Amino acid sequence: MADEPIILPDDIVIVTKMNHIVEVQFMEKLNRNAPIRKLNKDEYINLGTGEIKEFEHSKTRKDNLNSLRQTFKKLRYLINNNFEGKGNELHVVLTYAENMTDTVRLYKDFKRFMTRLRRYSSVPIDYISVVEPQGRGAWHMHLLLRFNGLDEIFIENRILAEMWEQGFVKVKSLKNVDNIGAYLTAYLTDIELDEENWIQVWNKKVKEVDGKRFIKGGRLHLYPPGMNLYRASRGIKFPVRKKMLYKHVKEIVGSASPHFEKTYYIESDDFKNTVYFQQYNLKRIGAERRRIGASDVGSERSDV
C-alpha cells in the first residue's frame, strides 16, 4: 500500500463541522477543471473533446454500490449535523406485526404516524426517517426525532405503539452514542453473519460487535434501485462545508489527533488522485481529558 499522504500546513482542505464531529478531506490533486459537465439527467459533455455522451444508469442498487454508499455518507452528515444524543431526542424503530413488503404503504403509514405524533406533542418536531430492509423482504423504519424547545422528552412506548397501529415500536437510547450518524448507518448497512449468508464472507470485511459477527455492507444489496432511502423534515439542515488551509483546522480541533482516518486511491484512465479523510470527535477529546484529569488526581491521592 502507498504511503499515507502528508498534509502540509498550507494545503487546502475541505472541513465539514457537524456539532462535535469535524471531518477534514484532503485531495493530493485538486481537480479544479472538471473533465465533464452535466447537461441533464441523461447526458453530459466531455469538456476536453466536446463530445456529448450518455450517462450509464445503474439498473439495480447492486450495480452501483458506490452510489448507495455515497447516499449513506450524506445521511451521516445530515444526522450528525442535527442530532447529538440530547435529552430532547429519540431514536424510534417502527416495525410491522406481519411480513410487510410494500414500500408505498410504509411511507403512508409513517405519514399518519407523524400526523398523530405532532398532534400529541406540545412543541414542533423535526425528524430523519430511514428505511431498513430485512433479508425476507420485510421493511422497518428507523426514526430520529427532535422535540424543539424541550430539554427532555419521554413518551411511553405504549403511546407510540398506539400512534403507529401497525405492530411493534421500540425506543433506543442514544445517551452513550457519540457518533450517531456512524452508529445508525452501520446498523442499517451491516448484516449479521449466519448460516444463510456465510458465503458472502468471501472478499468481504467482517467485524465483531458484542460477540456477534457482522458483514460490513452486507445489507446494501437489499435496497431496491431508485428508492428514497431517507426523508427529513424542513428543520433538518445539511452542514456547511468550507475550504481552508490545513493549519486553520487546529483552530477548531486544538491539539487533538484524529479518531478516524481513511485513504481512497482513485484511478480512471489517465487520471489518478488520492483522497484522505480525517475525523475528529470533540466529545471523545473531552472525555479523554476528564479521564486523564481523574487519573492525575488519583495518583496525587495515592502519594499522600
RAJO-V917115 format. One record per residue. N is the residue number from 1. OMEGA is omega in radians with two decimals (none if undefined). Layout:
N,OMEGA
N,OMEGA
This chain:
1,3.14
2,3.12
3,3.07
4,3.12
5,3.09
6,3.14
7,3.14
8,-3.08
9,-3.10
10,3.03
11,3.11
12,3.11
13,3.04
14,-3.07
15,3.07
16,3.13
17,-3.12
18,-3.05
19,-3.09
20,3.10
21,3.11
22,3.13
23,3.13
24,3.11
25,-3.13
26,3.05
27,-3.13
28,3.10
29,3.10
30,-3.10
31,-3.06
32,-3.12
33,-3.11
34,-3.12
35,3.11
36,3.02
37,-3.11
38,3.09
39,3.09
40,-3.06
41,-3.08
42,-3.00
43,3.05
44,3.11
45,3.04
46,-3.04
47,3.13
48,-3.07
49,-3.10
50,-3.12
51,3.02
52,-3.08
53,-3.14
54,3.02
55,3.02
56,-3.13
57,3.13
58,3.11
59,3.13
60,3.09
61,-3.09
62,3.13
63,-3.06
64,-3.12
65,3.13
66,3.10
67,3.13
68,3.10
69,3.08
70,3.09
71,3.14
72,3.06
73,3.09
74,3.12
75,3.09
76,3.10
77,-3.08
78,-3.13
79,-3.06
80,3.11
81,-3.03
82,-3.11
83,-3.10
84,-3.05
85,3.13
86,-3.09
87,-3.13
88,-3.13
89,3.10
90,2.97
91,-3.05
92,3.08
93,3.13
94,-3.12
95,-3.12
96,3.09
97,3.12
98,3.13
99,-3.01
100,-3.05
101,-3.06
102,-3.10
103,3.08
104,3.10
105,-3.13
106,-3.10
107,3.06
108,3.11
109,3.12
110,3.14
111,3.10
112,3.12
113,-3.12
114,3.09
115,3.13
116,-3.12
117,3.14
118,3.07
119,-3.12
120,-3.03
121,3.10
122,-3.11
123,3.08
124,-3.11
125,2.95
126,-3.06
127,2.85
128,3.11
129,-3.12
130,3.14
131,3.13
132,3.11
133,3.04
134,-3.11
135,-3.10
136,3.10
137,-3.13
138,-3.13
139,2.97
140,3.05
141,3.04
142,-3.01
143,3.00
144,-3.08
145,3.05
146,-3.13
147,-3.01
148,3.10
149,3.10
150,3.02
151,-3.12
152,3.06
153,3.04
154,3.07
155,-3.14
156,3.12
157,-3.14
158,-3.13
159,3.11
160,3.12
161,3.10
162,3.09
163,-3.09
164,3.05
165,-3.01
166,-3.08
167,-2.99
168,3.08
169,3.12
170,3.10
171,-3.12
172,-3.14
173,3.06
174,-3.01
175,-3.06
176,3.13
177,-3.07
178,3.03
179,-3.00
180,3.14
181,3.12
182,-3.12
183,-3.04
184,-3.11
185,3.05
186,3.12
187,-3.07
188,-3.06
189,3.13
190,-3.13
191,-3.10
192,-3.13
193,3.09
194,-3.07
195,-3.08
196,-3.07
197,-3.07
198,-3.11
199,3.13
200,-3.09
201,-3.11
202,3.12
203,3.09
204,3.08
205,3.12
206,3.10
207,-3.13
208,3.12
209,3.12
210,3.09
211,3.12
212,-3.13
213,-3.09
214,3.02
215,-3.12
216,-3.14
217,-3.06
218,-3.12
219,-3.03
220,-3.07
221,-3.13
222,3.12
223,-3.14
224,-3.14
225,3.05
226,-3.10
227,3.05
228,-2.99
229,-3.14
230,3.07
231,-3.10
232,3.10
233,-3.05
234,-3.11
235,3.13
236,-3.03
237,3.02
238,3.11
239,3.06
240,3.10
241,-3.06
242,2.99
243,3.10
244,3.03
245,-3.07
246,-3.11
247,3.14
248,3.08
249,-3.13
250,3.07
251,3.13
252,-3.03
253,-3.13
254,-3.11
255,-3.07
256,3.02
257,3.14
258,3.10
259,-3.11
260,3.10
261,3.12
262,-3.12
263,3.06
264,3.09
265,-3.07
266,3.10
267,-3.13
268,-3.08
269,-3.11
270,-3.11
271,3.08
272,3.10
273,3.07
274,3.13
275,-3.03
276,-3.13
277,2.94
278,3.06
279,3.12
280,3.09
281,-3.03
282,3.06
283,3.13
284,3.10
285,3.11
286,3.13
287,3.13
288,3.14
289,3.10
290,-3.14
291,3.13
292,3.11
293,3.12
294,3.13
295,3.13
296,3.12
297,3.13
298,3.13
299,3.13
300,-3.13
301,-3.11
302,3.13
303,-3.09
304,none
